[in-house]
Amino acid sequence: MRLLRGVPLLTALLTGLALTAPAGATTGPPETCARPGALAVPGAEHQRTVCLGDLTTAALAGTPYTDMADQAGLSARGTRNPSGVPGVQIDGYFPDDSRWNATHGWRHDAQFVIRLPDRWNGGLVVTGAPGTRRQYATDTLISDQVLAQGYAYAATDKGNTGPDFFTDGRRPGDAVAEWNRRVTD
């Protein structure tokens, strides 16, 4: 199994944060919420960090921190999800020249979301959005579940979105090559 080059960087970032919190601390805000600006995503051109009382879809619906329309039709009616997972969310983007993703008014592709629960277990789950969707598409199906189990979660729009996602680049296959680069980032 080949390790993605971005995973060690993100793991190092998140491990550094885990080491700053005192072991067994049960009172007060987590260290990451006391210093959210200390979080830096390697290679990101832009990022915005926020401390949230609940990182799950139940709390984020109707806020700028998820997009329910992008999740529409991906989960079965009646899907039950955990809630009550506090932590830090980082939204941002990597350098890219396509501009289809208008989330946050950025008009910039290669957008990502990273969620780090206060009770992080040291693990990380990384996903790319399915098909033509953006970085929040798998929040209900994957993010909520893994955050409740203590994993950090990262997702990307793969660097291109929308109905013409496959045309990014100059040659056939350029879009697929970019997907690989963006998930690796």
N, C-alpha and C positions, 0 to 999 in steps of 0.2 A: 504494500500500500504506500503510495506516494503522499508525503505531507505537503500541503499547500504552503507556499512561501509566506503568505499573509497570516496564517494561523499562528506560527511562533511569535510574530510581532504582536498580534492582538493578545495572545496568551501572556506574553511578557508584560504588556501594558496592564492587563487585568490582574496578574499575579502581583505586580508592584503595588497595586491598590489594596489587594487583600492583605499584604504584609504590613500595611500602615495601620490597620485596625487592630486594636488589642484583642487578644484571644479571649473568648468568653464574654465579651462586652455585651451587656443586655440593656443598658440605659443610654439615652441620648441619641442623637442622629448618627447614622453610620458615617465613617470617615469620608466616604466618597461624596456624601451630601454636604459635608462641611467644606469640601474642597472640590466641587465639580469641575472647576477650571483646570485641575491637575490632570484630568483625563485628556490624552492626545491620541488620535488615530493616525498611525504612521501612513504617510502618503496622501492624506486627505487635503484637498484644496480648501475646504470650508467645513466647519462643524459647529453645532450648537448643542450644548449639554444642559440638561435640566434634571432636577431631583423630583421624583414623583411619589406620592403616597401609594399608588397602585399602578403597576406597569401593564396590567391585563386589559383586554379589550372591553370588559365590563365598565371599567373606569375611564378608558381613553376615548370611547365612542363620543363623537361630537366635539372633540378637541383637536388641536393641530397635530397631535402625536400619533394618530392613526387615520386611516381612510376606509370607512365602512363600505363605500361604493366599490372600492377595489377588491374587497373580499366577497362581494355579492355572488351567490351561486356556488361558492366553493365548499361550503359545509352543509350538512343535512339539517333540515329544520329540527329544532329541539336539541341540537348539540349543546351539551353542558360543559362549561369551562370553569376552571378554577378562577379565583379572584383574590384580592388582598395580598399582592406581592409588591412591596415597596422596593424602590431602587432608583437607578440612574438611567436615563435614556440619552443617547447621542444620535442626532440626525446630522447628515452632512452629505458631501459628494467628493468624488475623486476627480482629477483632471479629465476632461472629455470635451469633444467638439460638437457633439449632437445635443439638441435642446428640446427634445420632445416632452420630458417630464417636467411639468409646471408645479409640482408639489412645493409648498411653502413659498410660491412665487419665484423660485430660483430659476426656472426654465433651463435646467441643466440635467443631463442624464448622468449615469453612474452614481445616483443617490443611494444612500444606505441608512439603515437604522441599526443601532446596537443597544441592547438592553442588558443591564447588569443588576441582578437582584441583590438586595442587601445581604441575604443569606446565600451567597454564591458558593457552590460546591467545587469550584475549580474547573468545571467542564464548560465547553462551548459548542453550540449547535449553529451551523452556518447554512443558509439556504438562499437560493435565488428565486425571484418571483416567477410564477408559471406564465408561459406564453407572452401575452401583450400587457401584462399587469405590472404594477410598480412594487416598491419595497415593502408595503404594508399588507400585501395580498395574503400572506400566510399567518397573519397575527392570530386569527381565531383557531386555525387548524394546528399550528405548530408553536408559535411564540407562547401563548398562554400555558400550554401543557408543559413545555420545558422550563419556563420560568418558575412554575410552581414546584418543580423538582429541584430547583436550585441552579440550573444551568444558565449561563449567559447566552444570549441569542443575538445573531447578526443576520441581516438580510440585505439584499441589493436588488436594484432594478435591472441588473446585468449590463448596464451601459446603453440600453436602447429599449424603448417601450412603444406602445401604440400599434395600430394595424400594419404599419410598414416597418416593423422592427427588424425584419430580415434584410432590409436594404442598406443598413448602416455599413459604410465602407465603400471601397472601389471595386472589389472583386467578390465573386460568389464565395461564401464562407467567411467573409470578414466579420459579419455580425456574430457568428458562432465563436470565432476566435476571441472577439471582444467579451462575450459572455464568460469565457474561461478566464480571461484577465481580470474581470470585475469580481467574480466570485473568489478568485485567488487574492485580490487586493484585500 
